[in-house]
């Protein structure tokens, strides 16, 4: 260790300069951290708003895939409205007319009958769309 006053003065100046640089860097890091925290807060608020909007929109979507009406089920289409097929209330398979359009629809698996004739299907679908839009 040297007791040379010039060397001690040079060392003090260097240390002071390093300290000033570190202080500036620390202030820069603090500013950056403040910006990041503000951005995080803003993003969390946006996320919460988006999640609330998603929940609100989900509540407007019909909760059931099928609607039961007059002894059969009708399947909702994702785009709105209903498929033009009547489904068995227990099997949820498509129903068809056994021999003519003047007979009720029947399930090929369990034999369940619809509460209307095959020729009335279009009118029944219109009723369903009015009652369960």
C-alpha positions as CSV (number, residue, x, y, z in Angstrom):
1,X,0.0,0.0,0.0
2,X,1.4,3.3,-1.1
3,X,1.1,6.5,0.9
4,X,1.7,8.6,-2.1
5,X,-0.8,11.5,-1.9
6,X,-1.3,11.7,-5.6
7,X,-2.0,8.0,-5.9
8,X,-4.6,8.3,-3.0
9,X,-6.2,11.3,-4.7
10,X,-6.3,9.4,-8.1
11,X,-7.9,6.4,-6.4
12,X,-10.5,8.6,-4.7
13,X,-11.4,10.3,-8.0
14,X,-11.7,6.9,-9.8
15,X,-13.9,5.5,-7.0
16,X,-16.0,8.7,-7.0
17,X,-16.4,8.4,-10.8
18,X,-17.4,4.7,-10.6
19,X,-19.8,5.6,-7.8
20,X,-21.4,8.3,-10.0
21,X,-21.7,5.9,-12.9
22,X,-23.2,3.2,-10.7
23,X,-25.7,5.8,-9.3
24,X,-26.7,6.7,-12.9
25,X,-27.1,3.1,-13.8
26,X,-29.1,2.4,-10.7
27,X,-31.4,5.3,-11.5
28,X,-31.8,4.0,-15.1
29,X,-32.7,0.5,-13.8
30,X,-35.2,2.0,-11.3
31,X,-36.9,4.0,-14.2
32,X,-37.1,0.9,-16.3
33,X,-38.5,-1.1,-13.4
34,X,-41.1,1.6,-12.8
35,X,-42.1,1.4,-16.5
36,X,-42.3,-2.4,-16.4
37,X,-44.5,-2.3,-13.3
38,X,-46.8,0.2,-14.8
39,X,-47.1,-1.8,-18.0
40,X,-47.7,-5.0,-15.9
41,X,-50.5,-3.2,-14.0
42,X,-52.1,-2.0,-17.3
43,X,-51.9,-5.4,-18.8
44,X,-53.5,-7.0,-15.7
45,X,-56.3,-4.5,-15.9
46,X,-56.8,-5.3,-19.6
47,X,-56.7,-9.0,-18.9
48,X,-59.4,-8.6,-16.2
49,X,-61.6,-6.7,-18.5
50,X,-61.1,-9.3,-21.3
51,X,-61.9,-12.1,-18.8
52,X,-65.1,-10.3,-17.7
53,X,-66.1,-9.8,-21.4
54,X,-65.5,-13.5,-22.1
55,X,-67.6,-14.5,-19.1
56,X,-70.4,-12.1,-20.2
57,X,-70.3,-13.5,-23.8
58,X,-70.3,-17.1,-22.5
59,X,-73.4,-16.4,-20.5
60,X,-75.2,-15.4,-23.7
61,X,-74.4,-18.6,-25.5
62,X,-77.1,-21.3,-25.0
63,X,-75.9,-23.7,-22.4
64,X,-77.4,-26.8,-23.8
65,X,-76.6,-28.5,-27.1
66,X,-80.2,-29.8,-27.4
67,X,-83.6,-28.4,-26.8
68,X,-86.4,-30.9,-26.1
69,X,-89.8,-30.1,-27.6
70,X,-92.8,-32.2,-28.4
71,X,-91.2,-35.5,-27.5
72,X,-88.0,-35.1,-29.4
73,X,-84.7,-33.1,-29.2
74,X,-83.5,-30.5,-31.6
75,X,-79.7,-29.8,-31.9
76,X,-78.6,-26.2,-31.9
77,X,-76.2,-25.1,-34.7
78,X,-73.1,-23.1,-33.6
79,X,-74.1,-20.4,-36.1
80,X,-77.6,-20.2,-34.6
81,X,-80.8,-21.9,-35.4
82,X,-81.4,-25.7,-35.3
83,X,-80.5,-28.7,-37.5
84,X,-83.4,-29.9,-39.6
85,X,-83.3,-33.3,-37.8
86,X,-85.3,-34.6,-34.9
87,X,-83.2,-36.5,-32.3
88,X,-84.4,-39.3,-30.0
89,X,-84.9,-37.9,-26.4
90,X,-83.0,-40.8,-24.8
91,X,-80.5,-42.0,-27.4
92,X,-79.9,-38.6,-29.1
93,X,-79.7,-40.3,-32.5
94,X,-81.5,-39.0,-35.5
95,X,-85.1,-40.1,-36.0
96,X,-86.8,-41.0,-39.3
97,X,-90.3,-41.8,-40.5
98,X,-90.9,-45.5,-40.7
99,X,-92.8,-45.7,-43.9
100,X,-94.6,-42.5,-44.9
101,X,-94.6,-38.8,-44.0
102,X,-98.0,-39.3,-42.3
103,X,-96.4,-41.5,-39.5
104,X,-94.6,-40.1,-36.5
105,X,-90.8,-40.1,-36.5
106,X,-89.2,-43.1,-34.8
107,X,-85.8,-43.9,-33.3
108,X,-84.1,-46.8,-35.0
109,X,-82.4,-47.9,-31.9
110,X,-84.9,-47.8,-29.1
111,X,-88.2,-47.3,-31.0
112,X,-89.2,-44.0,-29.3
113,X,-91.9,-42.1,-31.2
114,X,-92.1,-38.3,-31.8
115,X,-95.2,-36.4,-30.7
116,X,-95.9,-35.3,-34.3
117,X,-95.9,-36.7,-37.9
118,X,-92.9,-36.5,-40.2
119,X,-94.6,-34.0,-42.5
120,X,-95.0,-31.6,-39.5
121,X,-91.3,-31.4,-38.9
122,X,-90.8,-28.0,-40.6
123,X,-93.6,-26.4,-38.7
124,X,-92.3,-27.9,-35.4
125,X,-88.9,-26.5,-36.1
126,X,-90.4,-23.0,-36.7
127,X,-92.1,-23.3,-33.3
128,X,-88.8,-24.3,-31.6
129,X,-87.0,-21.4,-33.1
130,X,-89.7,-19.0,-31.9
131,X,-89.8,-20.5,-28.4
132,X,-86.0,-21.1,-27.9
133,X,-84.2,-18.4,-30.1
